[in-house]
Amino acid sequence: MKLGFAEEYTSNVKLDEELILNSKTGIVLNSGIHPYITVDNLLHFLPSIDIQFNQYESWKTYNNYSESRNRADVVIFNDMMYQCLVDGTTGVQPDANSNKWLLTNKESLVIKSWIEKVKDKAISDLYLSKRLINSQYIYENGESNVNLPNNYSGWVFESKGSDYITITLNEISVQATTTNPISLYVINQGKLVDTLTLHPKNGELFFEEINYSFSKPGRWIFAIDSREVKSNFGWVDELKYDGFICYPVTGIGNSPESSNFTYNNVSNGFGFNVSVSLNSETYIKYNFQNLNSYVKACFEYMTLLMFSANSHQRSNRTENGINKDMLLVETKDLDANTSVKRYFHELKEAKKVIQKSFDTQIGYEGGFDVEVISV
């Protein structure tokens, strides 16, 4: 998802290639918005950069500046400024490879910093920052010694309704009747992803901190070699949990990843402390551009607020043809067709779109009505 500007000829400053867009390559922030918002006005009101960037050094490793936002990933080479485009770039001269370095300037960096602030507000207002959906313990206090069947025994965890979530097993308990460490195999779609180590307490209901997170599609199996455990064979309702499904399984095979696992619905000595959160990074990556109208309304509203506050005291609004009273109307009046009214309208519509992406377990109870009043 790219945010940038169409060429408008309001400033002699040439923005870098990352910022120059059209409607086919990203969200064009200066198209179809308030005429006060031009590149020239932005550069008059945003802070000036007096920071001196480091010279390029061939032995250093540089990372993608758009992700890192670390000034160390912007360098000076032959009196020109470049930003790194690829993580782990070492020994590649900035003027030698346009796939790894982008020719830029301080003005472009200032505008990119402002765009990042707008994105942060847009994501926050849509409740797309990391958000907890569910957190709970799943366990029984087993009392009877039971030999688990077949070669492997464990539990499956799957997302329910949407793959835009991350499941975290904060703690795991296995009431194995031993004090020896045991291996916990993590399997996803027929591949052994990890092998964790658990430390049972001879049948005691003991929760060990794991903090293991996963989000890829498919069944995630957490299994051990079948052995004696404490269990009551309690009934398991795999559909009762918000945002995810989980249920016990047993496996037959020579290795955990090649085994054939079958479902059952009785407990088997496992216990879990589970958290489920919205995986906003993946959702935003693939869907943010579909919220074009909202993103532009958010950019317009925040920029006019910035013009109104003139927080960096860099420009005389009158000299820039910007009327302070007009800014007040645009950012406060909810009755006329103003920037603030358009912002709240587009925010409400965007939330309705997001609601359709998730099941009712993950969605927002009570709908998305936004109540606003005039200031």
Buried (B, 14 or more C-beta within 10 A) or exposed (E): BBBBBEEEEBBEBEBBEBBBBEEEEBBBBBBEBBEBBBBBBBBBBBEEBEEEBEEBEEEEEBBBBBEBEEBBBBBBBEEBBBBBBEEEBEEBEBEEEEEBBBBBBBBBBBBBEBBEEBBEBBBEBBEBEEEEBBEEEBBBEBEEEBEBEBBBBBBBBBBBBBBBBBBBBBBBBBBBBBEEEBEBBBBBEEEBBEEBEBEBBEBBBBBBEBEBEBBEEBBBBBBBBBBBBBBBBEEBEBEEBBBBBBBBBBBEEEEBBEBEBEEBEBBBBBBBBBBBBBBBBBBBEEBBBBBBBBBBBBBBBBBBBBBBEBEEEEBEBEEBEBEEEBBEBBBBBBEEEBBBBBBBBBBBBBBEBBBEBBEEBBBEEEEBEEEEEEE
